Amino acid sequence: MSLVSHHTVTVEWGDCDPAGIDYYPAYFRWSDQSTYRLFLAAGLKRDDLSSGQWKEGTPLVAAECAFKRPSQQGEKLIIETRVEKWGRSSFVIRHLFRNEAGEIAAEGTETRIWARKEGDAQSLKAVAIPEDARKKLGG
């Protein structure tokens, strides 16, 4: 059973476009925040910075979001986040955005890989997801 995390955000003035509705990049920021909170709920660090520089973590390789209804300033959205699909070194995280009445405002996915690097970004390589991390996230 996948671990499920719930995170609430308030649509702020800066999250809206001139029409007063939520501007789509906010959903990608909220998705990233929700992934971070999912890892915290599992007792995991999403990225290892213990050496002072990034060496291992879960970079984003794809993201998408389908918008079902507009939200506006002051509205609260509850984000439900879980790992939906596992690969050897990749995994897909699903985010479901609901308003307080339970209506779906948007749904999206992030595809991430477990990766390591030894030097600059060119040395980045996908590696097998550690079994401990997979278990903690419900895989």
N, C-alpha and C positions, 0 to 999 in steps of 0.2 A: 504494500500500500504506500503510495507516494506521500511524502510529507507535504502538508499544505500550509502556506503562510498567508495571513491576512494583514493588509496594510491599508490605512485610510489616509487619503490626501484631501485637502481642500483646494478647489480650483481658485487660484488667486488672480488678481488683476493682471499680473505679468504673464499668466498662462493663457490669456485670451487675446484674440485678434481684434481688429477695429470693430467687427460686428458684435463683439461681446461674448463670443463663444470660444470654447477651448481650442487652442491652436495646436495642431497635430504634433509638433515636436515635444510638447509636454508629456505625451503618452510614452514616448521613448525614454525620456528622463525618469518618469515614474516606473516604467518597466525595469530599468536598471536598478533603481532604488529597491524595488520589490525583490529582485534577484538577490541583491545584497542581504536583505532581511531574511530571505529563505535560507541562505547559507548560515547566517547568525542563528536562526532557529534550529538548524541542524548541528550547531556547535562547530562550524567550519569557518576558516578564513577563505574568502573568495580568491584573494591574491596574496602571494607570499612576498612581503617587503622586508623580511627580517634581516636581510643582509645589507639593507640600505638601497637596494635597487631591485626592480622586478625581475624574478627569475622563473617563477611558476605561477600559473593562474588560469583563468577561464576567459580568454578573449572572445568577443562577439564576432561571429562570422556572417550572420544574417539576422534580419529583423523585419517583422511585418506587423501591421495593425489594421483591423477592419473597424470602421466607425459606424455604430448603429444608431446613435442619437446624439445631438449636441448637448454639451454641458455648459454651464455659465458660472460666472464669478460667484463665489460663496457656496456653491454646491459641493457636497462631500461625495467622494467616490471610494468605494471599498474595493481593493484589488486582491483577488484570490490568485495565488501563484503556486505552481507545482511543476515538477519535471514530468513531462508528458511522454518522452521517448528517449531511450538510451541507445547509444552506439558504443563502439570500442573506445573511441577518444572524443566523441561528440555527444551532446545531449540537447534536447529541445525543451525549453521552459515555456509554459502557457500562462498567460496573464488574462484574467477576466475582470473587467471594470464594471461595477454596478453602482447605481445611485442608491440612496438610502431606502427607496421604495422597492429595490431589488431589480429594477430594469437594467438591462445590459446597455451600457454606453459604448463600450468597445471591447474587442478581444484581440489579443496579439500573441506572437511567439518570438522568442529569441533562440537562435541556434548558437551554441557556444562550444568551444573545444577545450579540452584540458591540454595545456601546452607548457613547454619549458624553453628557456633560452639561456645560452652561455655567454653571449656577448651582446652585439647590437641586434636590432629587430630582424635582420636577415638570418640569424641563427634560430629563430623561433620554429619549433617543431611540435606537432601534435603527438601526445603520448597517451597510453592507456589510462583511463580514469582509475584512480586508486580505489580499490575495493571498499576501503573504509568510508570514503566519501560517498560512493554509490549507495552503500547501506544506510548511511545517515540521512541521505536525501530520499530514501525510500525505493531505491532501485534493486 
